[in-house]
Amino acid sequence: MTCTERSERIRAAVIGVGAMGRQHARIYNELDGVELVAVADVDEEAARNTARRYKVAWYTDHRAMLDQEKLDVISVAVPTGLHRQVALDVIARGVHLLVEKPIAGTAEEAQEIIDRAAERGVKLMVGHVERFNPAILELKRRLDDGELGRIFQIHARRLGPFPERVRDVGVVIDLATHDLDVMRYLTGSEVVRIYAETEQEIHTEHEDLLSGLIKFADGTIGVLNINWLTPTKIRELSVTGEKGMFLADYLTQDLYYYENSYKDGGWEVLGILRGVGEGNMIRVRIEKKEPLKAELESFVVAIIGDREPSVTGADGLKALTLAQWIVKSGRTNKAIRLVAE
């Protein structure tokens, strides 16, 4: 069922209209079958300016908004440390919610949000927006079809300058959760071992550089190269397997396939070996779309159709828990085994 097939419009609101929350408000205002009703932010100017743009009500206290407005869905886009309390306030009113990633500041807080939502019958989705990038969706389809054969390694590069908006968490919780979630999504496998090196170079309280290795139960090796120290923004993911390599660019939504050209060794002594040579490079045709819009559409459709959201609270908890283990590994300089291999 699509949004337009519903007789009544979905009434939406956003709590927290900073850089990300403003985009949520814009998209709700654009979606067919959805009405942006109100926004809330402790910053009165931010709330008023966003509300004025879309001609909706504004509040500096989200609880007052919850009490006064009739709402179907809410996006929670406040700082991570506030996710728990705001999410619980929304759930207590029986309103479906999308919480921006990470789901919460700690695994315990995340579990409380999940449990309360289940008790109240509220749908909970976590905003791991990279799941909705067209390049990743196409990559997932092709991997599931076996186009790469067995997967050997997934390498994520998420680099860029320090974001002024982030103060309460480090680069692992803020950025690595994206790639941890995507790697689980692509492999369909769980992490069994983690090792990380982290450094704190310019951030006043948390790590801003990560070099990490993760081992999946299916044998896939994950490589994480993530920092806030690079003066240009890079968002790439490569997947290497038996038949070649896929390279996805999150920013341009491009997907490339580099195929293997198997060949025997040229010398007689190496004749028993089979090497990998350069084959064709193919640029995969992708129909591009704004990932956040696709994410919010998916959330609304899940509510209308009474289905489980595409990215569940459990998914968000898993990504957060893995990120916390990575932080611990970086601090202790030890590999962490999560389950017996």
Phi, psi and omega in degrees: 000136178263167181301324185286347180276356180267136183291327179251146181281146175288128181263119188241155175214165179230132174251115184097098183246054169280208185303315182280317182300325178298326178290323175300315180298316180301314185289318176303322180293335183268336188290135174296139176079005180237140177240119173286119188260319187200163173225156179220140176198142178293339174277104185301320181295317179297316180296314183295316182295319179293318180296321180296321181299321185252005177057054179232172179285154177225152183218150172262349177239112183297332180292324176295321177297316180297325181283330188258337184254144173270113189233147175257321183221150178220137169262130177255112184231040177272170176305150187307319182298343181259356185304313185303304187294318181294316180299317180295325177296319179293314181299321181300334178270002177074026181259134177294145185218146170249121179257125177301150180283153353290156185303326180197179180282334179222161179296324180295317178294320179298316180297323178296318178299314180299314182296316181295320179297318179296317180297323185271353182072029182261137177279131182239125176235146179251135189280060172276082192295335182295340175299338186255007175291126183306326180293323179287321177298317178291321177299316179301316180299316183289324176294318179296331178279358177080018184294338180257355186071210179290136181274131179262313188210144171238125185240118180254130173240114181229092188237152177174178179284166181293128180273126181296337185288341188256122177228336190269348178220167178266186186293334181292308181292320184285316187250317185296335178300328175303307188284328175298318179293316181295320179296318176297320181296316184287321184273332188067021184236163181254156181281136179246339181210145183224139168219136183218147167245125178233153178222152176242101186260312182234341179291139186285337185230335189229171180292146178233009177216134178224129165238114188227154175234134176228141180248129179265158182299332181275004178098348179295138175259128175257135178241128181244119176237099191223133176201168172249029188242357184264127185283020172213151185271123179233129178223093184227151176221126176243142178235118181253133181214193185300322188259001180148213183213138169258142175233120180249133175253110182298323186288317182266351183060037176261148177227127180240146176240122177252110185272150175282143171241094184292140178211151177279154177300144184284329180274148181302322182293337180256010186297336181279352181265146174243121181260178177246125179245171180284124175254206180287150171250124183241130173268119184281133179288125182236132172275110189280147181203148179294119184301321181295323177295318178297322179296312182291325174299317180298319179297313181295318180297322178297323180289313180298318182272002181054051180243165175289135179300157182297323178241108187275171173300323178297322176297316180296320178296318180298315179297317180295316181298316178297320178297320179295322176295323178296317177300316180296317179299319179295325181283328184262349184057039179229146172287145182241121177266121185271322177218161177293135181269000000 
